[in-house]
Amino acid sequence: MICAYFLWYFNNTDRCEARKPRINTCCIKSSLLFYGINKLVSPKMASSLYNISTYSRFNLSESESDIPVFVDEYRKRIKRQLAREEEPPKSSFISFVQKGLSITDLTWLQDNRDRFFKGTENKTLVKLDYLSECGYIFCMEFSPEGDFVIIGHSSGLIQMRHGSTGTVLCTLRNVQFPPKPVYAIEYSMVEERVCYAACMDGAIYRIEIPNVVAPIEEPPLFCIRADPALESFNMQFYGSPGISSYSTPFITQRSPALSLGLTADQTKMAVGYGDSSIKVYDMETQETEQTYKVHKLRLQFIPKKLQRMHFGQVCALRCHKDRPYMFASAAWDKTLRIWDIRCQVGCVMTFEGVDICSDSIDLNRDHCIAGSWQATEALTVWDLVARKRMNVIRVQNRRQDVDGEYIYACRYWNSSEYNRKGKYAIVGGSGTNCLEVINLHNRYISCSYPASGTVLAVASHGERVAFGGTAPVFNIASFHDPKHEKQTYHEEEIDIEYKESIILRDEDFM
């Protein structure tokens, strides 16, 4: 059988060459000698056998040489390498892409300006570009007086910027190596000039804010325009970065800290971790008072209606401003939970169907607002008294070319004068390419600020709104409630013809 197979193969060599890779002659000859059938091969077959050429990806004939082909390939590779070297250097964060504006974008920018900025007090106050090596802006928080804003980056850098001009006043924490993102920042209302930051390395940092006086109304001309720490950024990666005296570890854990919240009385701290656990710490002793966590193996034995713990990464946590025992959390398990520290179980409400992937929840009185990462019906309002979903905000005046909402940041407008009842919400994400101030009562966009990239963090104080995200741009804008704006009317010139007055006497009526 073996001899018959090889005889058939040699007779059909020409037909097989076009379909199958050519086999080396030495291998075939050695196999024939191995089976002792070399005597059965005729001289004609042997001549055709030795004429089989070896396989080459260039498909060269016998008269051609491989050397010119190899030289040509080497020349093309060198040219491609030189072309790459002539291109401008790319940032270490490859997601920072500067895309050009299309005709559709220019049309939308002009229409957005005519609808929301023309004839109103709303405007973009500051738009500053910073070094892309700082990383994404993951979180930011205004001081209680609004004098400055604290910003946390994905590289571990924490900056203190002016509240109205946006200039860098101080570097509270240097760039961490390897980079560990700062996901949440919370300002302490009891301790003067102190805030806390949750980092990916599992530590909660206590940050002491320096006493830098920079008025908001009339900012001084000597504001720092450049940050000395950023100038030595390249040096920090070759050696261990210097430890900032402003930032010190307060609580350390092995699991990444993704969210952070301080209770209203400032006596306890709630932290959400990447291992689906929530821990409540005492601010004085720094010890764990309560831990809310369930093992994944036990979830299969607990009915879904009786589950009271998260089983996904707790990416959002917000404490109530008026109730020191209540806080809300959201995780990647598509649930929003309301917690009560006084209760032994902890979780008192569970709302399902909320696909939250970032810090996009906020509490105000008896309502909780949540922004989901989904195309439609992403913004929802939940009633904490009725324990059900109150509204699904379907915006009516959004432009038609939006593919989806995909919310990453969601906050109530922090204005004690005009937004005490939670009428306005500030929303940003990756679908709309802008920051929107939405009226939750009539479901209309009151103002829309174009963004250079995805909006990941937003903060507000009074009439000022700060936001940032994946693009290396920091923005500060002003928002005024249209209902409380002072309307200005331009007096038109009216031509009045003066005529001689006619005096009527009593005798004329007699």
C-alpha positions in Angstrom: 0.0 0.0 0.0 2.8 2.4 0.8 4.6 1.8 -2.5 1.4 2.3 -4.4 0.8 5.6 -2.7 4.2 7.0 -3.5 4.0 5.8 -7.1 0.6 7.6 -7.5 2.1 10.8 -5.9 5.1 10.9 -8.3 2.8 10.5 -11.3 0.7 13.4 -10.2 3.4 15.8 -9.0 2.6 18.5 -11.4 -1.0 18.7 -10.4 -0.2 18.6 -6.7 2.4 21.4 -6.9 -0.3 24.1 -7.5 -2.5 23.0 -4.6 -0.1 21.9 -1.8 3.2 23.1 -0.5 6.2 21.5 -2.1 7.9 18.9 -0.1 11.7 18.7 0.2 13.4 16.2 -2.1 15.8 14.9 0.6 13.0 14.1 2.9 11.2 12.0 0.3 14.3 10.2 -0.8 15.2 9.4 2.7 11.7 8.0 3.4 11.9 5.9 0.2 15.3 4.5 1.3 13.9 3.8 4.7 11.1 1.6 3.3 13.5 -0.1 0.9 11.6 0.8 -2.3 14.2 2.9 -4.1 14.7 0.1 -6.6 11.1 0.4 -7.6 11.5 4.0 -8.7 12.3 4.4 -12.4 15.0 6.8 -13.7 12.3 9.0 -15.2 10.6 9.3 -11.8 13.8 10.0 -10.0 14.7 12.8 -12.4 11.2 14.4 -11.8 11.8 13.8 -8.1 15.0 15.8 -8.0 13.5 18.7 -10.0 11.1 19.6 -7.2 12.1 23.0 -5.9 11.9 24.0 -2.2 9.1 26.2 -0.9 9.6 30.0 -0.9 7.2 32.7 0.1 8.5 34.9 -2.8 7.6 32.2 -5.5 10.9 32.7 -7.2 12.0 30.7 -10.3 15.3 28.8 -10.5 17.0 31.6 -12.4 16.2 34.3 -9.9 18.1 34.9 -6.7 16.8 35.7 -3.2 19.4 38.3 -2.5 17.8 41.2 -4.4 14.4 40.4 -2.8 15.9 40.4 0.7 17.6 43.7 0.0 14.4 45.3 -1.2 12.5 44.1 1.9 15.2 45.5 4.1 15.1 48.9 2.3 11.3 49.1 2.8 11.6 48.3 6.5 14.2 51.0 7.0 12.1 53.5 5.3 9.1 52.7 7.4 11.2 53.0 10.6 12.5 56.4 9.5 8.9 57.6 8.8 7.9 56.5 12.3 10.8 58.4 13.8 9.9 61.6 12.0 6.4 61.6 13.4 5.8 63.6 16.6 6.3 61.6 19.8 3.3 60.1 21.3 2.3 60.3 25.0 2.7 57.4 27.4 -1.1 57.5 27.7 -2.1 56.3 24.2 -5.8 57.1 24.7 -5.1 60.9 24.6 -6.1 61.4 20.9 -6.5 64.8 19.4 -9.2 64.3 16.8 -10.0 67.0 14.2 -13.3 68.7 14.1 -15.6 67.7 11.3 -18.3 69.9 9.6 -20.9 68.3 11.8 -19.1 69.2 14.9 -18.6 72.8 13.8 -22.3 73.0 13.0 -23.2 71.7 16.4 -20.8 74.0 18.2 -22.4 77.0 16.5 -25.9 75.8 17.2 -25.0 75.1 20.8 -23.6 78.6 21.2 -26.7 80.2 19.8 -29.1 78.1 22.0 -27.3 78.2 25.4 -24.7 81.0 25.4 -25.9 83.9 23.2 -27.7 86.5 25.2 -27.2 84.7 28.6 -24.7 84.9 31.4 -23.6 81.3 30.8 -20.1 81.1 29.5 -16.9 79.1 29.6 -14.6 80.9 32.1 -11.4 78.8 31.8 -10.2 76.1 29.4 -6.6 75.1 30.3 -4.5 72.4 28.8 -2.0 70.6 31.0 0.7 68.0 30.4 -0.8 64.7 29.2 1.6 62.8 31.5 -0.6 63.8 34.4 -3.3 61.2 33.3 -7.0 61.3 33.3 -9.0 63.5 35.7 -10.9 60.9 37.8 -12.2 63.1 40.6 -12.4 66.7 41.8 -13.9 68.6 44.6 -14.5 72.3 45.4 -13.6 73.7 48.9 -16.6 74.7 51.0 -15.8 78.4 50.3 -15.1 77.7 46.6 -11.7 79.3 46.7 -9.9 76.3 45.1 -10.6 72.9 43.6 -8.7 69.7 44.3 -8.1 67.4 41.4 -7.1 63.7 41.4 -5.4 62.2 38.3 -5.0 58.6 37.1 -1.2 58.9 37.6 -1.6 59.5 41.3 -1.0 63.2 41.1 -3.2 65.5 43.2 -3.3 69.2 42.4 -4.8 72.2 44.0 -6.0 74.8 41.5 -7.6 78.2 41.8 -11.3 78.2 42.0 -11.9 80.7 39.2 -8.7 81.0 37.1 -7.8 77.3 37.2 -4.1 78.0 37.8 -2.0 75.4 39.7 -1.4 76.7 43.3 0.2 73.6 44.8 1.0 69.9 44.2 -0.5 68.0 47.1 0.8 64.6 46.0 3.5 63.8 43.4 3.1 61.4 40.6 3.1 57.8 41.9 5.3 55.2 40.3 3.9 52.8 39.2 0.9 55.1 38.5 -2.1 54.3 40.7 -5.3 56.3 40.0 -7.0 58.5 42.6 -10.7 57.7 42.3 -12.4 59.8 45.0 -11.8 62.9 47.0 -13.8 64.1 50.0 -13.4 67.3 51.8 -13.6 67.3 55.6 -16.1 69.7 57.1 -14.7 69.5 60.7 -11.0 69.6 60.1 -9.7 72.8 58.6 -7.9 72.5 55.3 -8.0 68.7 55.2 -9.4 66.3 52.6 -9.2 62.5 52.0 -8.5 60.7 48.8 -9.1 57.0 47.8 -6.3 55.5 45.7 -6.0 52.3 43.7 -3.1 51.1 45.9 -5.7 50.4 48.7 -4.8 53.4 50.8 -6.9 56.3 52.0 -4.6 59.4 52.1 -5.0 62.3 54.4 -4.1 65.5 52.6 -3.3 68.7 54.4 -4.1 71.7 52.2 -1.7 74.6 52.5 -2.9 78.0 53.6 -2.8 79.7 50.2 -4.8 82.9 50.0 -6.2 83.5 46.5 -9.4 85.5 46.4 -12.1 84.6 43.9 -13.5 88.0 43.0 -10.2 89.7 42.3 -7.5 87.0 41.7 -3.9 88.2 42.2 -1.6 88.6 39.2 1.1 86.5 40.8 -0.7 83.2 40.6 1.6 80.3 39.8 1.4 79.6 36.1 3.6 76.5 36.1 3.9 73.6 38.5 7.6 72.8 39.5 6.6 69.2 40.2 5.6 68.7 36.5 8.9 70.1 35.3 10.8 67.3 37.0 8.3 64.7 36.0 10.7 62.8 33.7 13.2 62.6 36.5 10.8 61.0 38.9 10.4 57.9 36.7 14.1 57.2 36.7 14.2 57.2 40.5 11.7 56.9 43.3 9.5 60.0 43.4 9.7 62.2 46.4 7.1 61.8 49.1 4.9 64.9 49.4 4.6 66.2 53.0 1.0 67.1 52.3 -0.2 63.6 51.7 0.1 60.8 54.3 -1.5 57.3 54.4 -4.5 57.3 56.7 -6.0 53.8 56.2 -4.3 51.1 54.2 -5.8 47.8 52.8 -4.8 45.3 50.3 -7.8 45.7 48.0 -8.1 48.9 45.8 -10.1 51.7 47.2 -12.6 52.9 44.6 -15.0 55.2 46.4 -15.1 57.2 49.6 -17.6 59.1 51.7 -17.7 61.0 55.1 -20.8 61.0 57.2 -22.6 64.2 58.0 -21.3 64.4 61.5 -17.7 63.6 60.2 -17.2 60.8 62.8 -17.2 57.9 60.4 -15.8 57.1 57.0 -17.3 54.7 54.5 -15.0 53.2 51.8 -15.9 51.0 48.9 -13.3 48.5 47.7 -12.6 46.5 44.6 -13.3 43.2 46.4 -17.0 44.1 46.6 -16.8 45.1 50.3 -17.8 48.3 52.1 -16.1 49.2 55.4 -17.0 51.8 57.9 -14.1 53.3 59.9 -14.0 55.4 63.0 -12.2 58.7 62.3 -10.5 58.9 65.7 -9.3 55.3 66.1 -9.0 54.5 62.4 -10.4 51.0 63.1 -13.0 49.1 61.2 -16.4 49.3 62.9 -18.5 47.4 60.3 -17.7 45.4 57.2 -20.4 44.6 54.6 -19.2 41.7 52.5 -20.4 38.3 51.4 -18.3 35.5 49.9 -18.9 34.7 46.3 -19.4 31.0 47.1 -22.3 31.8 49.5 -24.2 33.8 46.9 -25.5 30.7 45.2 -27.2 29.6 48.4 -28.8 33.0 49.1 -32.0 33.9 47.1 -31.7 37.0 45.0 -34.4 38.8 47.0 -32.6 38.2 50.2 -29.2 39.4 49.1 -28.1 42.5 51.0 -24.5 42.8 49.9 -22.7 43.8 46.7 -20.9 41.1 44.6 -19.2 43.6 42.3 -16.7 46.3 42.6 -18.1 49.2 44.6 -17.3 52.1 42.3 -19.6 54.8 43.7 -20.4 55.8 47.3 -22.1 58.9 48.6 -23.0 60.0 52.1 -26.1 62.0 52.9 -25.4 65.6 53.8 -28.2 65.8 56.5 -28.5 62.3 57.8 -25.3 61.0 59.5 -26.4 57.4 59.4 -27.3 57.0 55.7 -25.2 56.6 52.6 -25.7 55.2 49.1 -23.5 52.9 47.1 -23.4 51.4 43.6 -21.4 48.6 42.1 -20.7 46.7 38.9 -23.4 44.2 39.8 -26.0 46.7 38.4 -27.5 47.5 41.8 -27.9 50.7 43.8 -28.1 50.2 47.6 -29.1 52.5 50.5 -27.3 51.7 53.8 -28.2 52.5 57.4 -25.3 52.3 59.9 -27.8 51.8 62.8 -29.1 48.7 61.2 -27.3 45.4 61.8 -27.8 44.2 58.3 -26.8 47.5 56.8 -28.6 47.5 53.5 -32.2 48.8 53.8 -33.0 49.4 50.1 -31.9 47.7 46.9 -32.6 49.1 43.5 -31.8 46.9 40.5 -31.2 47.7 36.9 -28.7 50.6 37.5 -25.6 49.9 35.4 -23.2 52.3 37.1 -19.5 52.1 36.2 -18.1 55.2 37.8 -18.8 57.7 40.6 -22.2 58.8 39.2 -24.6 58.9 42.1 -25.7 61.7 44.4 -28.1 62.3 47.3 -30.4 65.2 48.0 -33.1 65.2 50.7 -35.3 62.1 50.0 -34.1 61.6 46.4 -31.1 59.8 44.8 -29.9 60.5 41.3 -28.0 57.8 39.3 -26.3 57.9 35.9 -25.9 54.6 34.1 -23.5 53.6 31.3 -26.2 52.8 28.8 -27.5 54.3 25.6 -31.0 55.3 26.6 -32.8 56.0 29.9 -29.4 56.4 31.6 -30.5 59.2 34.0 -32.9 58.1 36.8 -34.2 59.6 40.0 -35.1 57.3 42.9 -37.4 58.1 45.8 -36.0 57.0 49.2 -39.4 57.3 51.0 -41.5 55.4 48.5 -38.5 53.0 47.9 -39.0 53.0 44.1 -37.9 54.6 40.9 -39.4 58.1 40.7 -38.6 59.2 37.2 -36.6 58.3 34.1 -35.2 61.5 32.6 -35.7 61.4 28.9 -34.3 64.7 27.6 -36.5 66.3 25.0 -34.2 68.9 23.5 -31.0 66.9 22.9 -29.6 66.9 19.4 -30.4 64.1 17.1 -26.9 62.8 16.2 -26.1 61.5 19.7 -25.5 57.7 19.6 -26.1 57.3 23.3 -25.8 58.9 26.8 -23.3 56.6 28.5 -23.0 58.6 31.7 -19.8 58.6 33.8 -20.3 61.6 36.1 -23.5 62.8 37.7 -24.0 65.3 40.4 -26.7 67.7 41.7 -25.9 71.4 41.1 -24.3 72.5 44.4 -26.1 75.8 44.8 -27.7 76.5 48.2 -29.5 79.5 46.8 -31.2 78.1 43.7 -31.0 74.3 43.9 -32.0 73.4 47.4 -34.8 71.1 46.1 -32.6 69.3 43.6 -34.0 70.8 40.5 -30.8 70.7 38.4 -28.4 67.9 37.7 -25.0 68.1 36.1 -24.3 65.1 33.8 -21.4 64.1 31.6 -20.2 61.0 29.8 -18.8 59.5 26.6 -21.9 59.6 24.4 -22.8 63.3 24.2 -19.2 64.8 24.1 -20.4 67.6 26.4 -21.4 68.5 29.9 -25.1 69.0 30.3 -27.1 70.9 33.0 -30.5 69.2 33.0 -33.7 70.5 34.5 -35.2 67.4 36.2 -38.6 68.9 36.4 -39.3 69.7 32.8 -36.6 67.3 31.4 -34.9 70.0 29.3 -31.2 70.8 28.9 -30.7 74.3 30.5 -27.1 74.6 29.3 -24.6 72.4 27.4 -20.8 72.9 27.6 -18.7 71.2 24.8 -16.0 68.9 26.1 -12.8 67.8 24.4 -13.2 64.1 25.4 -15.1 61.9 27.8 -16.2 63.6 31.0 -15.2 61.6 34.0 -15.4 64.1 36.9 -17.5 67.1 37.7 -17.8 69.5 40.6 -19.8 72.7 41.2 -20.0 75.5 43.7 -22.4 78.4 43.3 -22.4 79.5 39.7 -19.1 77.8 38.8 -18.9 74.3 37.3 -15.6 72.5 36.8 -15.2 69.3 34.7 -12.6 67.2 33.1 -11.9 63.7 31.8 -9.8 61.7 29.3 -8.6 64.8 27.4 -5.8 66.8 28.9 -8.1 69.8 29.4 -9.4 71.4 32.6 -12.6 73.5 32.3 -14.4 75.9 34.5 -17.8 77.3 33.3 -20.4 79.5 34.8 -24.1 78.5 35.0 -27.0 80.8 35.9 -30.6 79.7 36.4 -32.6 81.2 33.5 -35.5 81.7 35.9 -33.6 84.0 38.2 -31.6 85.8 35.5 -32.1 89.5 35.3 -33.6 90.2 31.9 -32.2 93.1 30.0 -34.2 94.9 27.3 -32.7 97.1 24.7 -34.7 100.2 24.2 -35.5 100.8 20.5 -35.4 104.2 19.0 -38.9 105.4 18.4 -39.5 108.3 16.1 -42.0 110.7 17.7 -43.5 113.5 15.7 -44.1 116.6 17.8 -47.1 118.8 16.7 -48.5 122.0 18.0 -50.9 121.5 20.8 -54.4 122.9 20.3 -55.8 124.8 23.2 -59.6 124.4 23.6 -61.6 127.0 25.4 -65.0 126.9 27.0 -66.3 129.4 24.4 -65.7 126.8 21.6 -68.2 124.5 23.1 -70.9 127.1 23.6 
